[in-house]
Amino acid sequence: MARGRSAEAADAWREVEAVWRRVGEQPGRVEALAFAGAAVRKSDGERARELLQQALALLPTDRPLDAAAFLHESGNAWHRAGGVHEAVALWRRALAIRRRLDPGSRGESDSLNNLGVDAYYRGDMGAAARWFGESARILERRLPGSVELARALTNLGAAERTRGDLRAAEAALLRARAIYERRNITEPQTASMWNNLALVARDRGDFVAAEEHQRRDLEISRASGAEALAVAQSLANLGTIALMRGQADSAEQYYREALAIRERDDPGTVDTAALYGSLGDVALERRDLGAAEAWYRKNLQAVRKMQPGSIEMAEALIPLAHLELLKGRLAAAHGLFTQALEISQRLSPEALRMTACLNGLAKIALAHRQPRRAAALMRRSVALVEAQRSAIAGPDSRALLLGLHDEHYRLLLRAHADAGDVAGVFLAAERARGRSLADRLAEGRMELPSGMPAALRTRQRALDDQRVRVLHARDALDPAAADYPTETRRLNAALAHLDGQQRQLEADVRRLSPRYGLLRYPRPLSLEEARRALEPGTLALVYAVDLDRTCLLLVSRAGAEMHLLPAGEAALQKRVAAFRRALASPDGPYEGHSDSLGALLLGSAERRLRAARRVLVCPDGPLQALPFAALSRREGRRRTFLAERLPLHTVLSLTVYAQLAAGRRAAPARVPLLAVADPAQPEGSGSLGALPHSRQEAASLGRLYGSGARILLGHSATPGALLRLAPSARILHLACHGRADDEHPLASFLALAPADGGDGRLRAWEVMEHLRLAADVVVLSACQTGLGGETRHEGIVGLTRAFQHAGARSVVASLWRVDDQ
């Protein structure tokens, strides 16, 4: 029988040991015997342990730090050979010596890092984060700004992300990225950092940034000739991003390419098995339940054999449980979800993975008509999401996370509704909606503190300038050009990159500024708090749109009641779109739509509407684009529109309403009105022409408000003039061209007069960043200023949102094109 390579390697190391023995070199003998044992570990475990014990007996007692080095390297050899238990014992002995005799050394950091790697692959992410964090702190003292520190931070970020602390993960990874960028390093060692940044962005629902980071990782891995497994991991991650964006064909291509590499170079591992589960996800997306089940069971069988009770096993159980639930096999689904939940609670209780188990168990409880149990499960699930949300630095990133986990809030709201819990339904709705705007209002337009280093201010100005250049470049693209899709993707990726740099700057400012560090974001109002916040006579209509029904809450100081309306998201979307088309057509038959939608959405509230003095509408989902003022009620031949019956206001949530009311500042009396009309337009601006009748509009307002009014016309109506004068105005009236950008809502703009080399466009993000208002009302007398990009639970983001954030108590905007005359 032929001898294996491991035996040959062991013989070679024994020969080396003999040479060291003849020359009297004890350290060499230690290393040779340990490596010989590692070589035969798989083929002859007993012999391997004998060789290791011989090596340990020869450790130099008079040179303990040298002994620690030998222990460390011997641990590495045993770990590579699969002797994890022995490797960890060797590393721990090395660490104990180094901590006692050379604390804070590079050697101690190396031992800590190795123990972190072991904990990471065992699935103990809490221990991994502690080991990696301690290693990084040593390197920060000994080797600040070094590549070694960047690697340690990357490891720390990976552990924090896997255990569910996305904020800590991003902070560590962004610090690693800053080191690499300062040292201008783009070599293979940065690939892991980009990969983990992609995973953090993906977990938050920021798929644009996730894809950008992952492609950077893949590009570096391929260009550097990195091992095939690194390329396979990048391909698999790109597949997951594609699938989460609904691109099943692209996802399958990535997964199969990754699987081919792994089955060739890494068969029989959990990473290879995970790709079986990924292909099951593709099959499920295509509604091929049979193929999905086959892939999922293949994944679970492999993982259960290799790593029972691990995080990887929990991740294999969850999709199979969802599939069983989809097929109506409730008992089987319950068992699988329970197993996955027990593993997750033990190994990573803070991870979002837990929410998938809780959601599944809540669905089963609802199917069994146990809404209170379902509500209890979903409160735990939503609490986990909100714990992650509160740890994210920027409101927009927090909104992405809530959008990704929309189902959690739907299920919580449904459970409370089925239980008849009005207060629970209200709080579930408030927890979901408008949180991004509420957070921005809480930030109170914070500026960089006056004592902040000039370098941070320079970074902010540079980021602002770069963002403007990229936005201008994207605005200038020709949709008919052949390279339009490629250039759009390139510029969007550039914006995502700038967003990442902005988050890093915000993190630095928060770290250095006590004012930011003490900031507490608002919690959603309870039903009782919301009732007290409403003015007497105000009736709030709070809508919460679910997949198959809509919940309407009628809230006032007098009390609250709930009604379930028989129309879900898809049905409402279709009906609202048809109504808008009819209204936009000169001869459109809108009356039938107005009557039927009015009966559906307002019929249950009729008794309360008769007693109200004003109406406050909190729309949701498709109802964000519905002109509630145009809903009608028929009494005989008479049709009455809601706008004719009562004053009507719209707000994203009652939490936001209370913040806007509480945050109102006394407007300076110097300028009762600031009106902007007919701004001069640059040549070649396409459809943006003169607006001569808007001058008459502004003149009429000027006569009404008298000599104190300020009016900006033509070339004087520049963004700079508006930003300078608007903070003093009680009423701000803007009669100009406007454009809503559905894809990038904060790029929606008002077209003012160009000045100082600018294009004259005042974009929504510039309003949010640079304008401070004390206005009672802002009138956006331009086309479709009430439109923008609709984000689930965050409403329509665009110019209206921007002026609210800037401080306007009320904003009047249009859902339609507005003629000049």
N, C-alpha and C positions, 0 to 999 in steps of 0.2 A: 504494500500500500504506500502510495507516494506521500511524502511529508508535505504539510502545508507551509504556506509562506510565513505564517505566524511562528512556527517552530524554527524555521530558518532565520527569521529575524531575532528570535530569542537566542539562538546559538551565536549569532553575530555579536549580540550585546554581551554574551558571556565571554567571548573572546576579548572584547574590549575591556571587560572587568578584569580578566586575567592580566592583561597588559598593565592596567593601573595598579594591580596588586604587586607585580614584580618591581615596579618603580616606586612603590610606597606612596601612591597618591590616593589617599582615602576618599576625598570628595568624588573623584572620578568613579571609584568603585560603587559608591552610593547611587549615583545617577545611572550607571550601567545596569545594576541589579534591578532597580526600580523599573527601568525601561524594558528590561528583559521580561519581568513579570507582566507588564502591560501587554507585551507582544503575545503572550500565550494565554491571556485571560479568558478568551472565548473558547479555546480548544482544551485547556487544562486549568480550570479554576483553582484547584488545590495547589498545583505547582506554582501558579502565579502568586498566590498569597504567601507561599513559602519564600519566594524570591523577594517579595516586598518586605517581609519581616527581616530577612537578612540585610536588606538595604537600610532599614530603620535602625537596626542594631549597630550599624557602622557610622551613624550620624556623628559628626565632630562635636563633642561636648564643650570643647574649649573655644569654639567659634559658632555660637548659637545663631548669629545672623546668616552665616553661610549655610547652616543647617536649615534655616527657614527657606532660603532660596532653593535648596535641594528638594525640600518638601513641596514647595510651590510647583516647581517644574515636574516633579514626579506626579503630582496631582493632575497637571495638564495631560501628561502621557496616559494616565489611567482613564481620564475622562474621555480622551479621544478614542480609547479602546473600548469604551462602553462601561467602564468600572466606575459608575457614578458614586456609589456609596463610598468606595475607597478614596476616590478623588476628593470628595467633600471632607472626609476625615483628615486627609493630608493638608488641604487648604486651611482647615480650622486650626491645625497644629501650627502651621506657618503663621497664621494671623495672630495666634496667642503670643508667639515669640516676638513678632514685630511690634505688637501693641505694647508689650512689656519693655522692650529694649530700644525700639526705634519708632515711637509713636509719631503719627503725622507724616510718615515717610512715603515715598513713591511705592516701596514694597508693600506697605500696609494697604495702600490704595489698590494695588494689583490683586491682593488677596480678597479684599472686599468686593472688587468687581467680579472675580471668579465665583464667589459665593452668590452674588446677585444673578449671574448667568444661570447657575444651577437652580436657584429658587424660581427664576422666570420659566425655565423649561419644565419644572415640576408643577407649575401653575400657581405657586404661592406668590401672588403679585405684591401683597403687602410686604413680605420679607424682601422680595426683589427690589422694591422701591427703597426700602430702608438701606440695604447694602449699597445700591447704586448711589443713593443720595449721600451717604457717608463718604464713599469713594470720591464723588465729585467735590465735596467740601474740602477734602484734603488737597486735591489737585488745584482747587481755586486758590489755596494758600501757597502751595509749592510751585505750581506752574500756571499762573493766571494767563488766560488768553491763548492757551496751548491747544494743539490738535488733540492731545491726550484728554484734556478737559472736555473738548467738544464731543469726543467719543463717549465719555462717561455720561454727559448730559443727554446724548442720544439714547443710551441704554436706559437712563432714568425716565426719559419721555416715553419710551416704549412700554415700560412697566406701568407707569401712571395711566397711560391710555388704556392698556388692557384691563386694569382694575377699575377703570371707569372715571378717573379724575381728569377730565379733558382740559381743565384750566391748567393744572399742574403740568400735564403732558405738553401742552403748547408752550408754556413758559420755558420749560427745559429745552425743548426743540428749537425755539426761536433764539435762545441764547447760543445754542450750538451753531445755528445758521449764521448768527452775527460773527462768531469767531471765524468760521470758514470764509465768510465774505471779506472780513478785514484782512485775512491772510491770503485772499485771492486763491483759495483752494477749490478746485472743481474735480478732484480726482476720485477714484472709487470709494474712498472712505466717507465721502459725503452722501453716497447713494442711500445708505440706511436712514440718514436724517431726513432726506426728501420722502422716502417711503413712509416713515412714521408721521411726518407732517400731513401727507396725503390721507392716511388713516384717520387722523384727528379731524381733518376737514370733512371727510366722508361721514364720520360719525355724527357730525353736526348738521349734515345736510347741505354743506357748501360744495356741491359737485364740481363747479367750475374750478375752484381752487384745488380740490382733490385731484382732478384730472391733470391740471397743470403740474402739480408736485409729482404725481406718479409718472408722468411722461418724462420729467426731468430725471427721475430715478432710473427709468428704463434706458434713457439715452446715455447716461453715465455708465451704467452697467455694461451696455453693449459696446460702447466706444472703448472702454478700458479692458475688454476681454475678461470681465468678471466671470466667475463660475456660472454654469448654466442654471443652477438652482436659484441664484439671485435674479436672473432674468425671468425664470418661471414665476417667482413670487410677484414681480412687477406686473407680469401679464395677468396673473390671477386677480390682482387688485384692480387693474383696469377693467377686467371683466365684471367685477362686482359694481364698480362705478357705472358702467354702461347699463347693467341690469337695473340698478336703482333709478336710472333715467328712462327706463322703459325700452331700452335698445337690446332686445333679446338676441338678435342675430349677431351683433357685434360682441355681445357678452359670450355667446357660445364659441365664437372664433377664438377669443382670448383664452377661455378656459381650456379648450381642446389643445391649443398650442402649449399651454403651461403643463397640461396633463401628459402630453407626449414627452416633454423633457423630464418630468418627475418619474414617470414609469420607466424611463430609460436609465436615469441616474440616481433615483432615490425611491425605489419601490418599497412597499411595505411600511411606509411611515404615515404619521397622522396628517402631515401636510399634503401628501398625495391623496389620502382618503378624503380630505376636506374638499378636493376638487370634484369628487363624486357628488358630494352634497351641492356644490355650486351648479353642476350640470342638472341636478334635480330642481334647483331654483329656476333654471331656464325652462325646463319642461313644465313646471307649474305655471310660469308666466304665460306659456302657450296653452294652458289648460289641458295638457296631456298628463292626466293624473296617474295613469299606469306607469309611464316612464319616470315620472317624478318619484313615485313610491319605490321603484326599483333602485334608482340612484341613492335615495335617502337611506334605504335599508343596507345597501352596500357600504355606505359611509359609516353608519352606526356599527355594523358588524366589525369593520376593521378597527375603529377607534375603541370599541369595547374590548377587543382582544389586546390592543397595544397599551392603552392608557385608561383603564376603567376608573370611573369616579373623577375624571379630570374636567377642566373647563372645556376642552375639545369635545368630550363626551356630551356635556350639556348642550354645546352648540350643534351636535349631531342629533340630539333628541328633539330639539325645539321644532325644526321644520317638519319632521315626521309627525309630531303632535299636531301641528297646524293642518297637515294633510288629513289626518284622521278626523279632526274636527270638521273640515270641509266636507268629508264624506259622510258625516253624521254619526261617526262611531265615537260617541261621547265618552264612554267608559275607557276605551283605549287611549283617547286623547288626554283624559284626566290623569291616567297613570303616567304617561310620558311627560306631561307638563310638570307633574309633581316631582318626578325624578330629577328633571332639569333644574327645578326651583331649589331642591335640597342641595344639589351640587353648587349652584350659584351662591346660595346663602352662606355656604361654608367657605368658598374660595374667593368670591368677589362680590360681596353683598351690596356694593355701591354701583356696580356696573349696570348699564342700560339693558344688558342681556336679561336681567331679572324681570324687566317690564314685559318682555314677550311671554314669559311664563304666567305672570299675573294677569295679563290681558286674556290669554287663552282660558285660564281658569274662570275669569269673570264671564266670558262668553258662555261657558258651560253652565255657570250659575244662572245666567239669564235664560238659557234654554230650559232649565229646570224650574223657572219661575221663582227664582230666589234673588230678587233685585237688591235687597239689603246686603246680602253676602257679596254680590257683584260690586256694589258700591264700595264696600270695605276694601276689596281687592284692588279696585281701581284708584282709590285714594292712595294706597301704597305705591301703585305704579306711577301716578302723576307726581307724587312726592319725589320719587327717584329722578324723574325728568326735570323737575324744577330745581332739585339740588344741583344737577349738572348745569341747568340754565343760569342759576345764580352765580356760578363759578366762571362764566364766560364774560370777557371784558366788554364787548361792544353790543349795543342794543340790536343792531342788524344781525349779528351772528347769533344772538339769543333767539331772534325771530326765526332764523333758519332751523334751529333745533326744534322749536315748537311746531313748525310746519312739517318737519320730518316725522314727528310723533303725534300728528293730528288725531289718530285713532284713539289714543289714550283719553283725550278730552271728550270725544264723541261717546265712548263707552261709559265714561263717568257720568256724563249728562244723561244718557239713556237709562242707566241704572237708577239714578235719582228720579227721573221722570216716571219710570215703571213703578217705583215705590211711592209715587205721589208726593215727593219731598220737594216742595216749591223752593225753599231756601237752598237746598242742595243743588237744584237745577240752576238757580241764579248764580251761586258761587262757582259752579263748574263752568258756566258761560263766561263769567268775569275772569276766571283764571286763564282762559284760553285766548281771549281777544284783547287786542290793543296794548299788549304788554310792552312792545317796542316803543310806541309813542309815550306811554306812561313813564318808561325809564328815561327817555330823552327829556321829558318835562322835569323829571326829578333831578337830572343832571344840571338843570337850570342854566344852560348855556355856559358851562364852565370854560374858562380860558386857561391857558398855561399860566401857572402862578408867576407873579412878578419876580420872585426870587429864583426861578428855575434857571439852570445853566443856559447860556446862549446857544450852546450846541443843540439843545432840544428844540429851541425856537427855529434855528436854522433848518433842522430836519423837517419840521412841520411846514415851513415855507417851501422847501424843496419838494415835499410830497404834494402840496397844493399845486405847484407849478407843473409837476409831472402829470398829475391827474387832469389838469386842464388841457395839456398838450395831447394826451391820449384821447380825451373826449372830443376835442376838435378834429383829430385825425379820423375818429370813427364817424363823426357827423359828415365829414367830407367824402366818405366812401360812396361810390356809385353802385346802387343795387343791381344795375344791369351789367356791371363789369364781370369778367370771367373769374377774377380773383376775389370777388366780394365775400364768398363764404370763408375762404382761407384768411383774408385780412380781418374779417370780423372776429373769427376765433382768436387770431393773434392779439388783437387789441383787447378783447375781453379777458384773455389770459394776463395781459399786462395790467389791466385794472385789478384783477384778482391778486396779482403780485403786490401791487401798491396797497391793496386792502390789508394784506399780511404785514407789510411794513408799518401801516398805520396802527394796527393792533399792537405791534411791538412797541411803538412810540407811546401809545396809551398805557401799556403796561409799565413802561419806564416812568411815565409821569405819575401814575398812581403809586408806584413804589416810593417816589421822592416827595410826593405832596400829601401831607396829612389831610387836606381838604378832600381830595379824591379818596383817600384810604378810608375816611369815616363816612363816605356816602352810603346811604341805605336806600335801596330801591323800594318803591311803594308796593304794598301787598294789595291784592284785589279786595274791594269792599264786600262786606257781607250784605245780605238783603236788608237787614235793619239799618245798617250804616248808609246804604244807598237811598232808602226811603227818607232818612233824615236829611240827606244832601239835596233832595229835590225841593224846588220852590213850591209853595202852596198852589194848588190848581194845576200842577204839571202832571201829565200822565206819560209815563215811559213805556214804549212798546219795545220789548227786548226779544229779538228773534234769535233762535238757535237752529240752524238748518242741519238735519241729519240726512242719511242716505235715502230713507224712505218716508220721512215725516219731518215736520217742522214744529218746534216748541215755541209758543208765544207766551211770554210773561207780561202781565199788565201790572205795573208797579207805580204806586203813588204814595203820598204820605198817609193816605187812609188805609192802605193795605196792599196785598199782592195776590194774584191768582194766576193759574196756569191753564193753557189750552193747547191741545195737540191738533195740528192742522194736517190734513191728508195730502201732503205734497212734499216730496223730498228734493234733494239737490238737483238731480238731472231734470226732473219735471219743471222745477222753478227756473232753472237756467234756460230751458227751451221757451217757457212762457214769457219770461222777462225779455229775452232777445226778440221775440215776435212783437211784443208791445213797443219796444224801442224802435224797431223797423217801421211799425205803423205810425208812430209819432213823428219819425223823421221824414216820412213821405208826405208831400203837400196834400194828397187826397187819401191818405192812409185811413182805413177803417179802424181807428183806435178805440172807439167807444166800447165795443164788445170786450176787448182786452182790459180796458180800464174798469168796466163793471165787474167782470169775473175775478180779476185779481183783487179788486177792492173787497168783494164778498169773501174771498178766501182769506186775505190777510188782515182785514179790518172788521169782518162780520162779528167775530167773537168779542170784539172790543167796543161794539156800538153803544151799549149801555154806559160804559165808562167814558166814552168819547163825548157823549151828550153832557156829562157833568164836568168835563175838563175845561180849563181856560187856555191851555197850550199843550202841544204834543212834542215829545222828545223820542225820536226813533233811533234804535240801536240795531242796524241791519246786520246780516251775516251772509257770507257766501255770495250766491247770485243776487241777493237783494241789495248788495252794495251799489249796483248799477241801476237800481230801480228808482224812477222818480216818484216817490211816495205822494208828492203833492198832486200828481195827476191821477191818483186812484179815486174812483167815484162811487157814489151810492145812489141808487135809483129809488125814488118814491113816486109811483105813478109815472107820469111823463117827465117829471123833473129829475135832472141829473145834477148832483152837487159834488164838486171835487173837494178833496180833503183840504187843499190850500184855501178854499173859500170858507171853510168851516172854522178853522183854528190856525193860529200861528204854529209853524212847523219848524223844528230844528232836527238835525241829524248829528249823532255823535257815535264814536267807535265803541265806547263802553261807558258805563256809569262811573267807573273808576277814573277814566280820563275826564269825564264831565266834572267830577268833583275837583280834580286837580286844576282844570282850567278855571273853574270858579274861584278856588282858593288862591291861585297864583296870579290873579288879576292885580295889576299895579295901577295906581292913579296916573292917568295920562297927562303929560305936560300940557298946559293950556296954550302954549305958544302957537301951535298949528292945529286948528280944529279939523282941517281937511288937507290932505296932500293928494292931488290927482295927477296922473300921468296919462297923456293922450297922444296918439298919432306920432310915436317915436320915428325919427328918421331911419330909413332902412338902407343898407349898403346896396350898391349896384350888383346885379347878378344874384339876388337873393331869392330867385324863383318866384313862388306864389306869394311871398311876403311883400305886399305893396303898401301904398299909403292908406290911411284910415281917416279921411277928412271929416267924416261925421262924428268921429270920436272927439274932435275938438269942440263941437257943439255940446256934446255930452258933458265935457269937462267945464265948459263955460257956464252951463246951467247950474252945475254944482257950485261953481265959484260964486255965482250970484246968490245962491241959497245960503252959503256959509259966510259970505261977506269978505271984508278986506283981510282977515287973518288967514284965509285959504291960500295955499301955494299950489300952482299949476305948472307942470313941466311938459313942454311941447317940443316936437321936432328934435333938433340936435341937442337940446338941453336935457332931454329925457334919457339920460345914460344910467347904466347900473350904478356907477359911482355916486351920482347925485341922489339916486333913490336910497342907497344904503346910508348916505350921510344924513338925509332929511327924514326918512321914515320913522326913526325912533321917537321923534317929537310929535308925531301925528296921532290924533284920536281916531280919525277915519282915514283909511288908505284906499284909494280908488284907482285901479290900473286898467285902462282901456287900450289894449294893444294886441298884437298877435301872440298866440300861445300854441304850444305843441305838447301833446302828451306822448310819452315814450313808454309803451307797454312792456317792452323787453327790459329796459333799464330805467325804471320810473324816476329815479333821482336825477336823471339826465333830462327830464321834462323841463321846458324853459318858457320864459316870457321874452319876446323879441323887443329889446329896447334899442336905443341909439348907440352905435359903436363909438368908442373913444379910446385914445391912448393905445392904439394898435389892437384893441380887443374886437370881438365880433358883435358885442352888444347883447348877447344872450345871457339872461340871468337864470341860471339853472337851479333846480330844486335843492340840490346839495349845497349850492353856494348860499341860498337863503338860509338853510339850516345852520351853516357854519359861520356866516358873517353878519346876519341881520338880527338886531335886537328890537323888539316891538313892545309898545304898551297900548296898542290899538284896541278899541272896542270891536271894530269890524274891519275886515279887509275884503274889498270887492274885486274879484278877478274877472273883469269884463272882457273875456277873451274866449277863444274856441276851446271847448272840452277841458277846461281847467279843473273840473271835478273828476277827471279820469286819470289813469296812470296804470301801474301794474298792480293787479289784485293778488295779494298774498293771503293764504288761508289764515284766518283769525287776526290778520293785521289790516284788513280792509284794503282800500285803494291807496297805494302809496304814490305820491306825486306832489303837485304844487300845493294842493289844499293842505296836505299833511305838513309840508315844509313851513307854510305860514303859521299853522297852529304851533308847530315846534318853536318858531321864532317868537311866539308870545301873543299872537292874535287871539282874542277871546272868541270871536266868531269869524267865519270865512264864508263869503257868498261866491259860489262857483257854478259853472255850467257843465252839464253832461252832453251838450250839443255844440254844433258849429254855430257861431254867432255872426250874423251879417253886420257890416259896418253901419248900415242905415236902419 
